[in-house]
Amino acid sequence: MNQLENRPLDGQIAVVTGGAQGLGLGIARQLACDGASVVIADRQEDKAREEAAKLQGDDLTVRAVALDITDSAAVTSFFAELVAEEERVDILINNAGTGQQVAPIVELEDAEWHRVMDVTLTGAFYCCRAVGRIMEEQEAGCIVNISSINGQNPAALVAAYNVAKAGIISLTRTLALELAAYGVRVNAVCPGPVYTEFNQRNMAQRRVTLGISEEEMIERIRTAIPLGRWGEPEDIAQGVAFLCSPAASWITGEVLRVSGGMEGVSATPPKRPRQ
């Protein structure tokens, strides 16, 4: 196996938003293992620096930068400074997002709707816009946006999250068309259930609505996955890394579901007790 096959992203500059934990951290590690110089951009600065230091201890080229993707000016400034320092940006992984407090639409508060949209969809838009300008100029680059199986097949009680993740898919396909002439590829990955801190919080809320234990909730989801197991961050990271690699050079505007065969959660919640 030659060097390119061993390290297909050798020398490339990659940014992973929300890379301090969970899927983002797994993606950052995989891209670095594939040869990229990775910047973890996360609002959790201390945690991001701690995780970057661990990866550096494995002889991987990773550093951390504080970034709040809901701040448009901060996003623009971050990418401008990165280009000034590195002279280019080859890869952007829009991974940062947030979950939703489980609630039916009729009880969903304005503030919760906007909180989820601001981080999960608008923040991704800010990053896509900023790096899109850079990649247009350099006429090269790759963007992978992290959506969800919820963006394809919505689950009950998390409407804001569903809509935000569906928006990520539409943003991906639109940008893929607009940047194709510049040789820039834009794709999305839709992860299935991965037992990260993010999903732990979601499961804790969902099990209450169903009146079951956490263990029963975990097992119920596992049995609904055709391949019979929960995913690991590495499963998602490998799909993302493929889309960033030369092996995917003729792929753009695509949505890759990495879910063990699971297409979505279609359970209908029971009637709620009247107040």
C-alpha positions in Angstrom: 0.0 0.0 0.0 1.5 3.4 -1.0 1.8 6.5 1.1 -1.3 8.1 -0.5 -3.4 5.0 0.4 -2.0 5.0 4.0 -2.6 8.7 4.5 -5.0 10.0 1.9 -5.4 13.4 3.5 -1.7 14.0 4.0 -0.9 17.7 4.3 -4.5 18.9 4.2 -5.9 21.5 6.6 -9.2 20.3 8.2 -11.6 22.0 10.5 -14.0 20.1 12.7 -16.6 22.1 14.5 -17.9 20.7 17.8 -14.8 18.4 17.8 -14.2 18.3 21.6 -16.3 15.3 22.2 -18.5 12.5 20.8 -18.8 12.2 17.0 -16.7 15.3 16.4 -13.8 14.0 18.4 -14.0 10.7 16.6 -14.0 12.5 13.2 -11.1 14.7 14.3 -9.0 11.6 15.2 -9.8 9.8 12.0 -8.9 12.8 9.8 -5.7 13.2 11.7 -4.9 9.5 11.4 -5.4 9.9 7.6 -2.7 12.6 7.5 -4.7 15.9 7.9 -3.7 18.8 10.1 -6.8 19.1 12.2 -8.2 22.2 13.9 -10.9 21.4 16.5 -13.2 24.5 16.7 -15.4 24.3 19.7 -17.0 26.6 22.2 -15.8 24.3 25.0 -12.3 25.6 24.8 -10.8 23.8 27.8 -12.2 20.4 26.8 -11.1 21.0 23.2 -7.6 21.7 24.3 -7.5 18.7 26.6 -8.6 16.4 23.8 -6.3 17.9 21.3 -3.4 17.4 23.7 -4.3 13.7 24.0 -4.3 13.3 20.2 -1.0 15.1 20.0 0.3 12.5 22.4 -0.5 10.0 19.7 1.7 11.9 17.3 -1.3 13.4 15.5 -1.4 16.9 14.2 -4.3 18.4 16.1 -4.9 21.8 17.8 -7.9 23.4 19.4 -9.4 26.9 18.9 -12.4 28.4 20.7 -15.3 29.2 18.4 -19.0 29.9 18.9 -20.5 29.1 15.6 -23.7 31.0 16.4 -21.6 34.2 16.2 -21.4 35.2 12.5 -18.6 37.7 12.9 -16.6 35.2 15.0 -16.9 32.5 12.4 -15.8 34.9 9.6 -12.9 36.1 11.6 -11.8 32.5 12.6 -11.6 31.3 9.0 -9.9 34.5 7.8 -7.2 34.1 10.5 -6.8 30.4 9.6 -6.3 31.2 6.0 -3.8 33.9 6.9 -1.9 31.3 8.9 -2.2 28.2 6.8 -2.8 29.8 3.4 -5.8 27.4 2.6 -8.6 25.3 4.1 -9.0 22.0 2.5 -11.7 20.3 4.6 -14.6 21.6 6.7 -16.7 19.2 8.8 -19.8 20.9 10.1 -20.4 18.7 13.1 -21.4 21.2 15.9 -25.0 21.0 16.9 -27.3 20.6 19.8 -30.2 18.4 20.9 -33.7 19.4 21.8 -35.6 19.1 25.0 -38.1 16.4 24.2 -41.6 18.0 23.7 -44.5 17.8 21.3 -44.8 20.7 18.9 -47.9 22.1 20.7 -45.7 22.5 23.8 -42.5 23.6 22.1 -41.3 27.0 23.4 -40.0 29.7 21.0 -36.7 29.9 22.9 -36.1 26.2 22.5 -36.9 26.3 18.8 -34.5 29.2 18.2 -31.8 27.7 20.4 -31.7 24.5 18.3 -31.9 26.3 15.0 -29.2 28.8 15.9 -26.6 26.1 16.7 -27.5 23.2 14.4 -28.6 25.0 11.2 -27.6 28.7 11.3 -24.2 27.9 12.7 -23.6 25.4 9.9 -24.7 28.1 7.4 -22.3 30.6 8.8 -19.4 28.1 8.5 -20.4 27.0 5.0 -20.6 30.6 3.8 -17.3 31.6 5.3 -15.4 28.6 4.0 -17.3 28.5 0.7 -15.8 31.9 -0.1 -12.3 30.6 0.6 -12.8 27.4 -1.3 -14.2 29.3 -4.3 -11.0 31.4 -4.4 -8.7 28.4 -4.1 -10.9 26.3 -6.5 -10.6 23.2 -4.3 -12.0 21.9 -1.1 -14.4 19.5 0.6 -17.3 20.1 3.0 -19.1 17.4 4.9 -22.1 18.5 6.9 -23.3 16.2 9.7 -27.1 15.7 9.5 -29.0 12.8 11.1 -31.4 10.1 10.2 -33.9 12.4 11.8 -33.3 14.8 8.9 -34.6 12.1 6.5 -37.2 10.4 8.6 -38.4 12.6 11.5 -39.0 11.3 15.0 -41.8 12.5 17.2 -41.2 15.0 20.0 -38.1 16.6 18.6 -39.4 18.8 15.8 -36.8 21.5 16.0 -34.0 19.0 15.8 -35.7 17.2 12.9 -36.2 20.4 10.9 -32.7 21.7 11.6 -31.2 18.4 10.4 -33.4 18.4 7.3 -32.2 21.9 6.7 -28.6 20.7 6.8 -29.4 18.3 3.9 -31.0 21.0 1.8 -28.1 23.4 2.6 -25.7 20.6 1.5 -27.3 20.0 -1.8 -27.7 23.7 -2.6 -24.1 24.4 -1.8 -22.9 21.4 -3.8 -24.6 22.9 -6.9 -23.2 26.4 -6.3 -19.6 25.3 -5.7 -19.4 22.5 -8.3 -17.9 24.8 -10.9 -15.1 25.6 -8.5 -14.2 22.0 -8.0 -15.5 22.0 -4.4 -17.4 19.0 -3.2 -20.2 19.2 -0.5 -21.8 16.1 1.0 -23.7 15.2 4.1 -23.6 12.2 6.5 -26.7 11.1 8.4 -25.6 9.1 11.5 -27.8 6.6 13.2 -27.8 5.9 17.0 -24.4 6.4 18.5 -24.3 6.2 22.3 -22.5 9.5 23.0 -23.3 12.0 25.7 -25.7 13.7 23.3 -27.7 10.5 22.9 -27.5 9.7 26.6 -29.3 13.0 27.4 -31.9 12.3 24.7 -32.6 8.8 25.8 -33.0 9.9 29.4 -35.8 12.2 28.3 -37.4 9.7 25.9 -37.6 6.9 28.4 -39.6 9.0 30.7 -42.2 9.7 28.0 -42.4 5.9 27.4 -42.3 4.9 31.1 -39.4 2.5 30.7 -35.8 2.2 32.1 -32.7 3.5 30.4 -31.6 -0.1 29.8 -34.9 -1.0 28.2 -34.6 2.1 26.0 -31.1 1.2 24.9 -32.2 -2.3 24.1 -35.3 -1.2 22.2 -33.2 0.9 19.9 -30.6 -1.7 19.4 -33.1 -4.3 18.3 -34.5 -1.8 15.8 -31.1 -1.5 14.1 -30.8 -4.1 11.3 -27.1 -4.8 12.0 -28.0 -5.3 15.7 -25.7 -2.9 17.5 -25.4 0.8 18.4 -22.9 2.7 16.4 -19.5 4.0 17.5 -18.0 7.4 16.7 -15.5 5.5 14.6 -18.3 4.2 12.3 -19.4 7.7 11.5 -15.8 9.0 11.3 -14.9 6.5 8.7 -17.8 7.5 6.5 -16.8 11.1 6.8 -13.2 10.4 6.0 -14.2 8.5 2.9 -16.1 11.5 1.6 -13.0 13.7 2.2 -10.7 11.4 0.5 -9.6 11.2 -3.2 -11.7 8.0 -3.4 -14.8 10.2 -3.3 -13.5 12.7 -5.9 -16.6 12.3 -8.1 -19.1 12.5 -5.3 -20.9 15.7 -4.4 -24.4 16.6 -3.3 -24.9 13.2 -1.7 -26.3 12.2 1.6 -24.6 9.1 3.2 -26.6 7.3 5.9 -24.3 5.6 8.4 -26.8 3.9 10.7 -26.4 0.1 10.7 -29.4 0.0 8.3 -31.8 2.0 10.5 -33.8 4.5 8.5 -35.5 6.3 11.4 -37.7 6.1 14.5 -41.4 6.2 13.7 -42.9 5.4 17.1 -46.1 7.3 17.8 -46.3 8.7 21.3 -49.5 8.1 23.3 -52.0 10.7 24.3 -50.7 13.1 27.0 -52.6 13.4 30.3 -54.9 16.5 30.2 -53.8 19.3 32.5 
